[in-house]
């Protein structure tokens, strides 16, 4: 045995780093006209320049130097960042097919190529068609689902009233109410607010959303072999997914035994019926793996973002009581004491503007879900090879000075014209745009309007005594409010 020579070891490390730098430089310049960006370092790429907790903030700053289409590298992974509504629209709508894939993320390996959120190619197309048609069949955009939302709103009000105007944390109540709406479509049932199964599922989703925003998870996706040796959130996320999928498989196993293809009750029944059609796609696409992931996708996405938006809404009403009062005045004028209906929205431009501004200001999904190029693409003069990760920074669009007069203030007038009528804004894309926009957008809009108007019709929301209302978002894959308490003061 020979003792290791420290000088030889040091020289070896220097040589390895030098070769890595040369390879990195050659690889970065391999494609002529690849979008410009900050020079990456060997091995780590641009990790040292990016806020791994809130990368969208770094991307917005980099766009000031490199334009609305630029490249970065996280470790060995090359990415293209898109900033600004015009650029995002050009990619996701005008070149939709070329930007329609999803990149693989090692932390979500258990999700695989299944479901609707993270799948690509023909599997994604089949699952999206099925999802959209089935959601419509079971009430999305119709009065039947409106009745279910009204039912949950009533349960929510009872819980709020039970606190007698005293401070409480509304997160669990709002999350459960929204979860029950999507559960009614998936399972034809609702859970009681204290149901331990639902509480467990909600806790799993909330924890994973928080963990997905941790820097170590983003680093794990870039260096799975290295970071995988360390403990951390990247190991907890797959465990949580496995628990949720276990519940989903158990649920549809029971429904399979009871299935009557002539009396389909919910989305799971419709999927199981597809399995029995005997067509080639029945085996290829309507398998249990797709069903498990699809239900998990719809439950998680259908619950988290809408409930988070409502939490932002109530927090902002406490922060701006004059705006809350204007909403309540409009509710009294248009609805009175009647049950709010979706048809009321067209007569309530101020309330509609406030809800839109809550979504814009809350900026729930600042980076969207990453896309990937399905083929080699020449986009705006740059060459982007097949399989490149593409990040549309929705946060940039929601705070674009070219479209919003006061981008960093809560200002409902962003969605009102000089006469007080509601006006659309092209750069308002919280659900993303194009073929991979949120499949549940219509349902989410229904829930936001009906829950929000019902709550403000019946309560005035105030901050607890001596509380400081902090509008800084918490760490996570989405922007959610920091933990806080509210006081719901009954009206009338």
C-alpha positions as CSV (number, residue, x, y, z in Angstrom):
1,X,0.0,0.0,0.0
2,X,1.3,3.5,-0.8
3,X,0.4,6.6,1.1
4,X,-1.6,9.1,-0.9
5,X,0.5,12.0,-2.1
6,X,-1.4,15.3,-1.2
7,X,0.3,17.1,-4.1
8,X,-0.8,14.4,-6.6
9,X,-4.4,14.5,-5.3
10,X,-4.5,18.3,-5.6
11,X,-3.1,18.2,-9.2
12,X,-5.7,15.5,-10.1
13,X,-8.5,17.7,-8.8
14,X,-7.2,20.7,-10.7
15,X,-6.9,18.6,-13.9
16,X,-10.4,17.2,-13.5
17,X,-11.9,20.7,-12.9
18,X,-10.0,22.1,-15.9
19,X,-11.3,19.3,-18.1
20,X,-14.8,19.8,-16.8
21,X,-14.5,23.5,-17.5
22,X,-13.3,22.8,-21.1
23,X,-16.1,20.3,-21.6
24,X,-18.7,22.6,-20.2
25,X,-17.5,25.5,-22.4
26,X,-17.6,23.3,-25.5
27,X,-20.9,21.8,-24.6
28,X,-22.4,25.3,-23.9
29,X,-21.3,26.5,-27.2
30,X,-22.1,23.3,-29.0
31,X,-25.3,24.7,-30.5
32,X,-24.9,27.9,-32.4
33,X,-27.5,30.5,-31.5
34,X,-28.5,28.8,-28.2
35,X,-30.1,31.5,-26.1
36,X,-27.5,33.7,-24.3
37,X,-27.2,33.7,-20.6
38,X,-24.8,34.0,-17.7
39,X,-21.5,32.0,-18.1
40,X,-21.8,28.7,-16.3
41,X,-19.1,27.3,-14.1
42,X,-17.8,23.8,-14.4
43,X,-20.0,21.1,-12.8
44,X,-22.3,23.6,-10.9
45,X,-23.4,25.6,-13.9
46,X,-25.2,28.8,-12.7
47,X,-26.2,27.4,-9.3
48,X,-24.1,30.1,-7.6
49,X,-26.0,32.8,-9.3
50,X,-29.6,31.6,-8.8
51,X,-31.7,31.9,-5.7
52,X,-32.7,28.3,-5.4
53,X,-35.5,29.1,-3.0
54,X,-37.2,31.6,-5.3
55,X,-35.6,31.1,-8.7
56,X,-38.2,33.2,-10.5
57,X,-36.8,36.3,-8.8
58,X,-33.3,35.6,-10.3
59,X,-34.8,34.9,-13.7
60,X,-36.6,38.2,-13.7
61,X,-33.4,40.0,-12.9
62,X,-31.4,38.1,-15.5
63,X,-34.0,39.0,-18.1
64,X,-33.0,42.7,-17.7
65,X,-29.5,41.7,-19.0
66,X,-30.2,38.9,-21.4
67,X,-33.7,39.6,-22.7
68,X,-36.9,37.6,-22.6
69,X,-35.4,34.4,-23.9
70,X,-32.2,33.3,-22.2
71,X,-30.3,30.2,-21.1
72,X,-29.1,29.0,-17.7
73,X,-27.6,25.7,-16.4
74,X,-28.4,23.9,-13.2
75,X,-25.5,21.5,-12.9
76,X,-25.4,19.6,-16.2
77,X,-29.0,20.5,-17.1
78,X,-29.5,23.2,-19.7
79,X,-32.6,25.3,-19.4
80,X,-34.3,28.1,-21.4
81,X,-36.2,30.7,-19.5
82,X,-39.1,32.7,-21.1
83,X,-40.2,36.0,-19.6
84,X,-43.0,38.3,-20.6
85,X,-46.5,37.6,-22.0
86,X,-45.6,38.1,-25.6
87,X,-42.7,35.6,-25.4
88,X,-44.7,33.1,-23.4
89,X,-47.6,33.3,-25.8
90,X,-45.3,32.9,-28.8
91,X,-44.0,29.6,-27.3
92,X,-47.0,28.1,-25.6
93,X,-49.7,29.1,-28.1
94,X,-48.1,29.9,-31.4
95,X,-45.6,27.0,-31.1
96,X,-47.6,24.9,-28.7
97,X,-46.8,21.4,-30.1
98,X,-43.0,22.1,-30.0
99,X,-43.1,23.2,-26.3
100,X,-45.7,20.7,-25.1
101,X,-43.5,18.1,-23.3
102,X,-42.5,17.8,-19.7
103,X,-39.0,17.3,-18.5
104,X,-38.2,14.4,-16.2
105,X,-37.6,15.2,-12.5
106,X,-35.8,12.5,-10.5
107,X,-37.7,13.5,-7.3
108,X,-41.0,12.6,-9.0
109,X,-39.8,9.3,-10.5
110,X,-42.8,7.6,-8.8
111,X,-45.1,9.7,-10.9
112,X,-43.3,8.5,-14.0
113,X,-44.8,9.2,-17.4
114,X,-48.4,8.8,-16.1
115,X,-51.2,11.2,-15.4
116,X,-51.8,14.6,-16.8
117,X,-49.4,17.1,-15.1
118,X,-46.0,15.5,-15.7
119,X,-46.6,13.2,-18.7
120,X,-45.7,13.9,-22.3
121,X,-46.5,12.9,-25.9
122,X,-49.6,10.8,-26.8
123,X,-50.2,9.6,-23.2
124,X,-50.6,13.2,-22.1
125,X,-52.9,14.0,-25.0
126,X,-55.2,11.0,-24.2
127,X,-55.3,11.8,-20.5
128,X,-56.0,15.5,-21.1
129,X,-58.9,14.7,-23.5
130,X,-60.3,12.3,-21.0
131,X,-59.9,14.7,-18.1
132,X,-61.5,17.7,-19.8
133,X,-64.5,15.7,-21.1
134,X,-65.0,13.9,-17.9
135,X,-64.8,17.0,-15.7
136,X,-67.4,18.6,-17.9
137,X,-69.6,15.5,-17.7
138,X,-69.5,15.7,-13.9
139,X,-70.4,19.3,-13.6
140,X,-67.5,21.6,-14.4
141,X,-69.1,24.8,-15.6
142,X,-72.6,23.5,-14.8
143,X,-75.2,24.1,-12.1
144,X,-74.7,20.7,-10.6
145,X,-71.1,21.5,-9.4
146,X,-72.3,25.0,-8.4
147,X,-74.7,23.3,-5.9
148,X,-71.8,21.3,-4.5
149,X,-69.7,24.5,-4.0
150,X,-72.7,26.2,-2.3
151,X,-73.0,23.2,0.0
152,X,-69.3,23.4,1.0
153,X,-69.6,27.2,1.4
154,X,-72.4,26.6,3.9
155,X,-70.3,24.2,5.9
156,X,-67.4,26.6,5.8
157,X,-69.6,29.4,7.2
158,X,-70.7,27.2,10.1
159,X,-67.1,26.6,11.0
160,X,-66.2,30.3,10.8
161,X,-69.2,31.2,12.9
162,X,-68.2,28.7,15.5
163,X,-65.2,30.8,16.5
164,X,-67.5,33.7,17.5
165,X,-65.3,36.4,16.0
166,X,-62.2,35.2,17.8
167,X,-58.9,34.5,16.0
168,X,-58.3,31.2,14.2
169,X,-56.2,29.8,11.4
170,X,-58.3,29.3,8.3
171,X,-56.0,27.1,6.3
172,X,-57.4,23.7,7.2
173,X,-61.0,24.8,6.7
174,X,-60.5,26.4,3.3
175,X,-58.4,23.5,2.1
176,X,-61.0,20.9,3.1
177,X,-63.8,22.9,1.6
178,X,-62.0,23.1,-1.8
179,X,-60.8,19.5,-1.5
180,X,-64.4,18.3,-1.1
181,X,-65.4,19.9,-4.4
182,X,-62.8,17.9,-6.4
183,X,-63.5,14.8,-4.3
184,X,-67.1,14.9,-5.3
185,X,-66.1,14.7,-9.0
186,X,-63.5,12.0,-8.3
187,X,-65.4,9.8,-5.8
188,X,-69.0,11.0,-5.6
189,X,-68.7,11.8,-1.9
190,X,-67.5,14.4,0.5
191,X,-65.5,14.1,3.7
192,X,-66.4,15.6,7.1
193,X,-64.0,18.3,8.1
194,X,-62.5,16.2,10.9
195,X,-62.1,13.0,8.8
196,X,-58.6,11.6,9.5
197,X,-58.2,10.2,6.0
198,X,-58.8,13.6,4.4
199,X,-56.7,15.3,7.0
200,X,-53.8,12.9,6.1
201,X,-54.1,13.4,2.4
202,X,-54.2,17.2,2.8
203,X,-51.2,17.1,5.0
204,X,-49.3,15.1,2.4
205,X,-50.1,17.5,-0.4
206,X,-49.3,20.6,1.7
207,X,-46.0,19.1,2.9
208,X,-45.0,18.1,-0.6
209,X,-45.7,21.6,-2.0
210,X,-43.5,23.0,0.7
211,X,-40.7,20.5,0.2
212,X,-40.7,20.9,-3.6
213,X,-39.6,24.5,-3.1
214,X,-36.6,23.6,-1.0
215,X,-33.2,24.2,-2.6
216,X,-32.0,20.6,-1.9
217,X,-34.9,19.2,-4.1
218,X,-33.9,21.5,-7.0
219,X,-30.3,20.4,-6.6
220,X,-31.3,16.7,-6.4
221,X,-33.1,17.0,-9.7
222,X,-29.8,18.3,-11.2
223,X,-27.4,15.9,-9.3
224,X,-29.5,12.8,-8.3
225,X,-26.5,10.5,-7.9
226,X,-24.7,12.9,-5.6
227,X,-27.5,14.6,-3.6
228,X,-29.3,11.2,-3.3
229,X,-26.6,10.2,-0.9
230,X,-27.7,12.9,1.5
231,X,-30.8,13.0,3.8
232,X,-33.5,15.6,3.1
233,X,-36.7,16.6,1.5
234,X,-35.9,14.7,-1.8
235,X,-36.4,11.5,0.1
236,X,-39.5,12.5,2.0
237,X,-41.4,13.5,-1.2
238,X,-41.5,10.0,-2.7
239,X,-42.6,8.5,0.6
240,X,-45.5,10.9,0.7
241,X,-46.5,10.1,-2.9
242,X,-46.4,6.4,-2.1
243,X,-48.8,6.9,0.8
244,X,-51.2,8.9,-1.3
245,X,-51.1,6.5,-4.2
246,X,-51.8,3.6,-1.8
247,X,-55.0,5.3,-0.7
248,X,-56.0,5.9,-4.3
249,X,-55.4,2.3,-5.4
250,X,-57.4,1.0,-2.5
251,X,-60.2,3.3,-3.4
252,X,-60.5,2.4,-7.1
253,X,-60.1,-1.3,-6.3
254,X,-63.3,-1.1,-4.3
255,X,-65.0,0.9,-7.1
256,X,-64.0,-1.7,-9.6
257,X,-65.9,-4.4,-7.7
258,X,-69.0,-2.2,-7.7
259,X,-68.7,-0.8,-11.2
260,X,-71.8,-0.6,-13.4
261,X,-70.7,0.8,-16.8
262,X,-74.3,1.8,-17.4
263,X,-74.4,3.9,-14.2
264,X,-71.1,5.7,-14.0
265,X,-71.0,7.9,-10.9
266,X,-67.7,9.8,-11.0
267,X,-64.4,10.2,-12.8
268,X,-62.9,7.0,-11.4
269,X,-65.9,5.0,-12.7
270,X,-65.5,6.6,-16.1
271,X,-61.9,5.6,-16.2
272,X,-62.6,2.0,-15.1
273,X,-65.3,1.8,-17.8
274,X,-62.7,2.9,-20.4
275,X,-60.6,0.0,-19.3
276,X,-63.4,-2.4,-20.3
277,X,-64.1,-1.1,-23.7
278,X,-61.6,-3.5,-25.3
279,X,-60.1,-0.9,-27.6
280,X,-56.3,-0.7,-28.2
281,X,-56.1,2.5,-26.2
282,X,-57.8,0.8,-23.3
283,X,-54.7,-1.2,-22.5
284,X,-52.2,1.3,-23.7
285,X,-53.4,4.3,-21.9
286,X,-56.3,3.4,-19.5
287,X,-54.2,1.3,-17.1
288,X,-54.1,1.5,-13.3
289,X,-50.8,3.5,-13.3
290,X,-52.4,6.3,-15.3
291,X,-55.5,6.2,-13.1
292,X,-53.5,6.4,-9.9
293,X,-51.4,9.3,-11.0
294,X,-54.3,11.2,-12.7
295,X,-56.4,11.1,-9.5
296,X,-53.4,12.2,-7.5
297,X,-52.8,15.1,-10.0
298,X,-56.4,16.3,-9.9
299,X,-56.8,16.0,-6.1
300,X,-53.5,17.9,-5.4
301,X,-53.9,20.6,-8.1
302,X,-57.6,21.0,-7.6
303,X,-57.2,21.6,-3.9
304,X,-53.9,23.5,-3.2
305,X,-53.9,26.4,-5.6
306,X,-57.6,27.4,-5.2
307,X,-57.5,27.2,-1.4
308,X,-54.2,29.1,-1.3
309,X,-55.8,31.9,-3.5
310,X,-58.7,32.1,-1.1
311,X,-56.3,32.4,1.8
312,X,-54.6,35.3,0.0
313,X,-58.0,36.8,-0.6
314,X,-59.1,36.9,3.0
315,X,-55.6,38.1,4.1
316,X,-55.8,41.0,1.6
317,X,-59.3,41.9,2.7
318,X,-58.0,42.3,6.2
319,X,-55.1,44.4,5.0
320,X,-57.3,46.6,2.8
321,X,-60.6,47.0,4.7
322,X,-61.8,49.8,2.3
323,X,-61.6,47.3,-0.6
324,X,-63.4,44.7,1.4
325,X,-66.2,47.2,2.1
326,X,-66.6,48.0,-1.6
327,X,-66.9,44.3,-2.4
328,X,-69.5,43.9,0.4
329,X,-71.5,46.9,-0.9
330,X,-71.6,45.4,-4.4
331,X,-72.7,42.1,-3.0
332,X,-75.5,43.8,-1.1
333,X,-76.6,45.7,-4.2
334,X,-76.6,42.8,-6.6
335,X,-77.2,39.7,-4.5
336,X,-78.6,40.9,-1.2
337,X,-79.2,38.0,1.2
338,X,-79.8,35.5,-1.6
339,X,-77.4,32.6,-2.2
340,X,-74.6,33.8,-4.6
341,X,-74.9,32.4,-8.1
342,X,-72.3,32.3,-10.8
343,X,-74.6,34.3,-13.1
344,X,-74.2,37.2,-10.6
345,X,-70.6,37.7,-11.7
346,X,-71.4,39.6,-14.9
347,X,-73.2,42.2,-12.7
348,X,-70.3,42.5,-10.2
349,X,-67.3,44.1,-12.0
350,X,-65.6,45.3,-8.8
351,X,-65.8,41.9,-7.1
352,X,-64.6,40.2,-10.3
353,X,-61.7,42.7,-10.5
354,X,-60.8,42.1,-6.9
355,X,-60.7,38.3,-7.4
356,X,-58.5,38.7,-10.5
357,X,-56.2,41.0,-8.6
358,X,-55.9,38.5,-5.7
359,X,-54.7,35.9,-8.2
360,X,-52.3,38.4,-9.8
361,X,-50.9,39.7,-6.6
362,X,-50.8,36.3,-4.9
363,X,-48.7,34.9,-7.9
364,X,-49.4,31.4,-6.8
365,X,-47.3,29.5,-9.4
366,X,-44.5,31.9,-10.3
367,X,-42.6,29.5,-12.5
368,X,-45.5,27.4,-13.8
369,X,-44.7,23.7,-14.2
370,X,-41.6,23.4,-16.5
371,X,-42.1,22.5,-20.1
372,X,-39.7,20.7,-22.4
373,X,-39.2,20.9,-26.2
374,X,-40.6,17.9,-28.0
375,X,-38.3,18.4,-31.0
376,X,-35.5,20.7,-32.1
377,X,-36.8,24.3,-32.2
378,X,-35.7,27.5,-33.7
379,X,-37.4,30.1,-31.6
380,X,-37.0,33.9,-32.0
381,X,-33.7,33.3,-33.8
382,X,-32.3,30.9,-31.2
383,X,-31.8,27.2,-31.5
384,X,-33.3,25.1,-28.7
385,X,-32.6,21.3,-28.9
386,X,-35.1,18.6,-28.3
387,X,-35.6,17.8,-24.6
388,X,-34.4,21.2,-23.3
389,X,-36.2,22.3,-20.1
390,X,-38.2,25.4,-20.7
391,X,-39.4,27.6,-17.8
392,X,-42.2,30.1,-18.5
393,X,-41.9,32.7,-15.7
394,X,-45.6,33.5,-15.0
395,X,-44.6,35.9,-12.3
396,X,-43.0,38.2,-14.9
397,X,-46.3,38.3,-16.8
398,X,-48.3,39.0,-13.7
399,X,-46.0,41.9,-12.7
400,X,-45.2,43.3,-16.2
401,X,-45.1,47.1,-16.1
402,X,-46.2,47.2,-19.7
403,X,-49.6,45.7,-18.7
404,X,-50.1,46.6,-15.0
405,X,-49.9,50.2,-13.8
406,X,-48.8,49.3,-10.2
407,X,-47.4,45.8,-10.6
408,X,-46.2,45.4,-7.0
409,X,-49.3,46.9,-5.3
410,X,-52.7,45.3,-4.7
411,X,-54.7,47.4,-7.1
412,X,-58.1,46.1,-8.3
413,X,-58.3,48.9,-10.8
414,X,-55.9,46.9,-13.0
415,X,-59.0,45.1,-14.1
416,X,-61.4,48.0,-14.4
417,X,-61.9,50.6,-17.1
418,X,-62.6,54.3,-16.5
419,X,-66.3,53.6,-16.2
420,X,-65.9,50.9,-13.6
421,X,-66.6,48.0,-16.0
422,X,-64.5,44.9,-15.8
423,X,-61.7,44.7,-18.4
424,X,-59.6,41.8,-19.4
425,X,-55.8,41.9,-19.4
426,X,-53.8,39.7,-21.7
427,X,-50.9,39.4,-19.4
428,X,-53.1,37.9,-16.6
429,X,-52.1,34.2,-17.0
430,X,-52.1,32.6,-13.5
431,X,-53.3,29.3,-15.0
432,X,-50.7,29.4,-17.8
433,X,-51.8,29.3,-21.4
434,X,-51.8,27.0,-24.3
435,X,-52.3,23.3,-24.5
436,X,-50.8,22.7,-21.1
437,X,-52.7,25.3,-19.2
438,X,-54.6,24.2,-16.1
439,X,-57.3,21.6,-17.0
440,X,-59.3,22.7,-13.9
441,X,-59.3,26.4,-14.7
442,X,-63.1,26.7,-15.2
443,X,-63.7,24.9,-11.9
444,X,-61.2,27.0,-10.1
445,X,-62.8,30.2,-11.3
446,X,-66.3,29.0,-10.2
447,X,-64.9,28.1,-6.7
448,X,-63.1,31.4,-6.3
449,X,-66.2,33.5,-7.1
450,X,-68.7,31.5,-5.1
451,X,-66.6,30.9,-2.0
452,X,-65.3,34.5,-1.9
453,X,-68.7,36.2,-2.4
454,X,-70.4,33.9,0.1
455,X,-67.8,34.5,2.8
456,X,-67.8,38.3,2.3
457,X,-71.6,38.3,2.2
458,X,-71.7,36.8,5.7
459,X,-68.5,38.0,7.4
460,X,-66.2,41.0,7.8
461,X,-62.6,39.9,8.1
462,X,-60.3,41.6,10.5
463,X,-56.8,41.0,11.8
464,X,-56.5,39.8,15.4
465,X,-55.6,42.6,17.9
466,X,-51.9,43.6,17.6
467,X,-51.3,41.3,14.7
468,X,-49.0,42.4,11.9
469,X,-50.2,41.4,8.5
470,X,-47.2,40.2,6.6
471,X,-47.7,39.8,2.8
472,X,-44.4,38.0,2.3
473,X,-45.0,34.6,0.7
474,X,-43.7,31.5,2.4
475,X,-41.1,29.1,1.0
476,X,-42.5,26.4,-1.3
477,X,-43.2,25.3,-4.9
478,X,-46.1,27.7,-4.8
479,X,-46.4,31.2,-3.2
480,X,-48.7,30.8,-0.2
481,X,-49.3,33.2,2.7
482,X,-47.2,32.9,5.9
483,X,-49.1,31.2,8.7
484,X,-51.6,33.7,10.2
485,X,-54.9,34.0,12.0
486,X,-58.1,35.8,11.0
487,X,-61.2,37.1,12.8
488,X,-64.5,36.4,11.0
489,X,-67.0,38.9,12.3
490,X,-70.6,37.9,11.4
491,X,-72.5,40.5,9.4
492,X,-76.2,41.3,9.7
